Amino acid sequence: MENALRNAIIKFEQEFMGRGPDDVRAFIVRDLVVVRLKGVLTPAERQLAKTPEGVDMVKRIRQTLIAQGRDKLCEQVSDITGAKIIGLFTDIDVPLGERVFVFTADRDIQIGPR
């Protein structure tokens, strides 16, 4: 299941953000799905990230894009896990070029379907 989640996130990033990350790791911890993406910035974003104003701009743009794709992303995670996704939290460390997603589910995914 973690590999399917990893592949879904890669596909989402490629289709919705314009490029895939260099590395993705997905973990299921009870009722959480935690995904860590490395190397997520485009070349243009890396240029912007050279200034504090650019870092803020990249963060705002990425947050806006995720907000627009949130429903699709949660639906994909729900389809894979069989659990209803009730929350999505995300942040990006622009200078590091890493993003983290944390999905919260309505039940413990490790136990299996109800």
C-alpha positions in Angstrom: 0.0 0.0 0.0 2.8 2.4 0.8 4.3 1.8 -2.7 0.9 2.5 -4.3 0.7 5.7 -2.3 4.2 6.7 -3.3 3.4 6.2 -7.0 0.1 8.1 -6.7 1.9 11.1 -5.2 4.6 11.0 -7.9 1.9 11.0 -10.6 0.1 13.8 -8.9 3.2 15.9 -8.6 4.1 15.3 -12.3 0.6 16.1 -13.6 -0.4 18.9 -11.2 2.9 20.5 -10.4 4.7 20.0 -13.7 7.5 17.8 -12.5 8.0 14.9 -10.2 10.2 14.8 -7.1 13.6 13.2 -6.9 12.6 10.9 -4.1 9.3 10.0 -2.3 8.7 7.9 0.8 5.3 7.0 2.1 4.5 5.6 5.5 1.3 4.5 7.1 1.2 5.0 10.9 -2.2 4.0 12.3 -4.7 6.6 11.0 -2.0 8.7 9.3 -0.4 8.6 5.9 2.9 10.5 6.0 4.6 11.3 2.7 8.1 12.9 2.4 9.2 14.3 -1.0 12.7 15.4 -1.8 13.8 17.5 -4.7 10.5 19.0 -5.5 11.5 22.4 -6.8 11.5 23.4 -10.4 14.6 25.2 -11.8 12.7 28.4 -11.7 11.7 27.9 -8.1 15.3 27.1 -7.2 16.2 30.5 -8.6 13.4 32.3 -6.7 14.5 30.5 -3.5 17.8 32.5 -3.5 16.1 35.4 -1.8 13.8 35.5 1.3 11.0 37.1 -0.8 11.4 34.3 -3.4 11.1 31.6 -0.7 7.9 33.2 0.5 6.6 33.3 -3.1 7.3 29.7 -3.7 5.6 28.7 -0.5 2.5 30.7 -1.3 2.3 29.3 -4.9 2.8 25.7 -3.7 0.1 26.1 -1.0 -2.3 27.6 -3.6 -1.7 24.8 -6.0 -2.2 22.1 -3.4 -5.4 23.8 -2.3 -6.7 23.5 -5.9 -5.7 19.8 -6.2 -6.6 18.8 -2.6 -9.8 17.0 -3.4 -8.2 14.9 -6.2 -5.2 14.1 -4.0 -7.4 13.0 -1.0 -9.6 10.9 -3.3 -6.5 9.1 -4.6 -5.2 8.4 -1.1 -8.7 7.3 0.0 -9.0 4.9 -3.0 -5.7 3.3 -2.1 -6.2 3.0 1.6 -9.9 2.3 1.7 -10.3 4.9 4.4 -12.0 8.2 4.3 -9.4 11.0 4.3 -10.6 13.7 6.7 -7.6 16.0 6.7 -4.6 17.0 4.7 -1.7 19.0 6.1 1.3 20.0 4.1 4.4 22.2 4.3 7.4 22.8 2.1 10.9 23.7 3.2 11.9 25.7 0.2 15.7 26.1 0.9 15.9 22.3 1.4 13.6 21.5 -1.5 11.4 19.1 0.5 7.7 18.8 1.0 5.7 16.8 3.6 2.1 15.6 3.3 0.2 14.2 6.3 -3.2 12.7 5.5 -5.5 11.9 8.4 -8.0 9.1 8.0 -11.2 8.2 9.7 -9.8 4.9 11.0 -6.7 3.0 11.7 -5.5 2.0 8.2 -3.0 -0.6 9.5 -5.9 -2.7 10.9 -7.7 -2.9 7.5 -11.3 -2.2 6.4 -14.1 -2.1 8.9 
